[in-house]
Amino acid sequence: MTKTPYFCTRKTKICLGYGVMVTLQILVLPFLVRVRVAQQN
């Protein structure tokens, strides 16, 4: 647990929010890429 950022242990809400943002980006980016490719073709 020593590698865990300090703010994650003190401000859990911020850490969870950051994790949610990263997850959303991973899910949304492929969709945006497909939309852009569809528009180009």
QUICOR-V778564 format. One record per run of one state. SS is the DSSP state (h for helix, s for strand, l for the rest). FROM is the first residue (numbers start at 0). TO is the last residue. Records with the same first field share a line. If there is no record, write none. Layout:
# QUICOR-V778564
SS: FROM-TO + FROM-TO
This chain:
# QUICOR-V778564
l: 0-4 + 10-10 + 40-40
h: 5-9 + 11-39
